[in-house]
Amino acid sequence: MIKNGIVHFVDLQELEGLNRRFARFYNRWSRLETVFDRLSFLPMGGERKARTEILRRLELNNGRVLEVSIGSGGNLPYLFESPNVGDVYGVDISVTQLTNCRKLVTSRQWPVDLFLGKAEELPFKSDSFDSVFHIGGINFFSDKKKAIDEMIRVARPGTRMLIADESEQVARNVARFLRLPRSSQGNVVDTSVPVHLVPETMKEIHVDGIWKMHGQYHGYCLEFRKPG
């Protein structure tokens, strides 16, 4: 179903676990989330510096780009500063976030297609994208392993992929603030860098610290390449 320029592949009632909880959260507090992002990036040199620190790592060759968890489109203004960006596809579980993103895309006339769907079940054929990335959110996915496997599946052979999110300490603080349920081990959620979930068959696997503030990194960027 296509509604207001957004292709729907999932309904809120179909979501489970953390996916359902965060879809509801972003549907209700989308505008506050945008303000929160900008404020949280201020100590790191501002939103532009924080976002481009990751986006500059992408290998853009005028091909098809997929952003998983595109949200309201906060990365798009900086992504489209590159002359090598082709068509962009964005997936998110929040229809409110995607609606806001749609308004931005329409006003700027950017070549972006938006999809309401789960990272764990990407609505695309295998080997479809030349660049695949995700920024902020995988810490709270219902199934991180499945989401990573899906990103790999839809990427073309040779594609370099990026996954970035808050550090473990920052993620734990967010989880406590949102009162997320604890696991059987007593942890709120598993906030470790998911490098152990990347298949060993991937190439050039490495993790860098990002968003440095007061001598400490407040985020990570996990990179790897699909063999091809």
N, C-alpha and C positions, 0 to 999 in steps of 0.2 A: 504494500500500500504506500502511495506517495501522498503526503499531506504537507502543504505549505512549503513545497520544495525539498522535503526531507523524506528519504526512503525508509520506511519502518519495517524492521525485521524482528522486532521483539516488543512485547507489551510489559508494562511494569509488573503486572500480576504474574508474569512468567519468571521474573527474576527471583533469585534465592540468595540467602546469606548476605555477605557484605555488599554484593552487587545491588541487591534490593535496597539495602539501607542507604547506600550512597546515592543511588538514583533518586530516592525520595529527598535526601538532604539537598542535592544540587537542584532539584526541581523547585524546592521551596526557597533556597537561599542563594540562587545563582548570582544576583547582583552583589551580595555581600562577599561571595567567593572571589569575584573579580577585584574588589577593593582590597580584600585580604591578601591576594597575590601581590598586588602592587606594594602594599605596606611591608610584606615579608621580604620583598626583594630590595628594599631601600638600604638596609645595612650591608648588602652585598654589592653595592654600586649602582643599584637601580634595576628596573625591569629589563631594559635593553641589554645591559651587560650580562645579567643572569641568564636570559634566554639565548642570546647569541653565543654564550660560552658553550652551549650544547649544539645549537643549530649549525655552527660553522664546521662541525665534525662530519656533517652529512656529505655524501658524495652525490652531488646533483649534476645531472647530465641531460636536462630537458626531458627526462622520462617521467613516469608516473610515480607520485609520492603518496604514501599512506601515513597518516598520523592516527595512531590508536589513542583514544581518549582526547579528542580534539577540544572538548569543552566549548567555551564561548569563542574560541579562535584566538586566544592570546598570543600564540606563536606565529600566526599568519603574517602580521605586518613585517616581522623580521625575516621570515622565510621568503617572502616575495621581494625582499630587497636584492636577492640574488638573481642575476639574469639567466641562471641555468635551471630555474624551476619550471617544470612542466605542469601537467594537470595534477591537482591535489585532491585526495579523497580523505574524508574524516569520519571516524566512527566514535560514538559515545553512547552511554546508557541513559543520559539525561535529555529528555526532549526539550526542556526549558533551555538548557545550555546550547543545544543545537539550534533552537529558534533564535537565540541571541547571535549565534555564529552566522546563521543565515542572513540576518540583517546586516552584519558587518560585510560579509562576502558580496551581497547584492550592492551595497553602497560603494564598494571599491571595484566592483566588476571583476573579481578574481575568478579564475577557472577552478572552482572547488565544488565537489559533490559531497553531500552529507548523508550519513546513514545512522539510524537508530538501531544499535545492536550491541552484542556482547563481545568483548575482546577474546573470550574463550570460544566463540563461534563466529569468526569473521565471515561476512557474507560475500566472499570473493573467491574466484577460481584460484587454483594453485599457480605459482610462478607468474603473478600478475603485476608486481611492483618493482621499480628500480631503486626505490629508497623506502625504508620502513623505520619509523621511530615512535617512541612513547616518552612523554615527559610528565612526571607527577601523577601518581595514582596506583601503580602496580603494588605498592605496599599493602593496599587494601582491596586487591582483587580477590574474588572468591576462589579462583584456581589459577595461581601464577604460572604453574608448569604448563597448563593447557593454553594459556594466553601466549606464552613464549613460543610454544610449538606452532600455534596458529600464525604468529608473525613470520615464523620461518617458512611455513607452508606457502603463504601468499607471496613471499619474496622470490624474485627471480634468482637463478644461480649466479653467484658472484656478488650479490647485494650485501652491502655493509649495513648493519642494523644497530640502532642506539636505543638504550633503555635507561632513563634517568629518573631519580626520585630523591626524596629526603634521606638523610643519614638515619641510622638506627635510632639514635637518641631523639632526633627531631620527630621521627615517625611515632615513637612511643609516646611522646608528649601530646601529639595530635590525637592519638588513639585514646589516651586518658581523658583529654578534653571532650572528646565526642562520646565518652563512656561506652566504648566498644567492649563486647563480652570477652572474657579471658578464656584462654585455652585450658586444656586439662593439665598443662605444665605450669599454669599460673601466669603465663605471658598474655598480654592483651592481644597481640597478633604477632605473626612472624615478620619482623621488620629487617631481617638480614638481607644483604645484597644477594639477589637470586642467581649469582654466577653458577651455583651448583645445579641449577635447573636448565642450564644451557647444554644441549647435547654435545658430547665430546667430539662428534663429527664436524662441528663448526670450526672455523679457522679464525686465527688472530683474536682469540678471546682475551680481553683484559678489562680492568676496572680502573678508572681515574677518580680522584676526589674533585669535587666542584663546589662552587659557592663558598669560597673561603671567607671567613670572618673571624677576627680576633685570633688569628693563627690556627683556626680549626676549620676543617671542611664540613659543611652542613648538608652535603649531598654527594651523590655518586653518579657516574656515567659508565654503564656497562656496554661495551662494544664487541661485536663479533661479525664474522662474514660467513654467508652461506656458500658452501663449496660450489664451484662451477667451472 
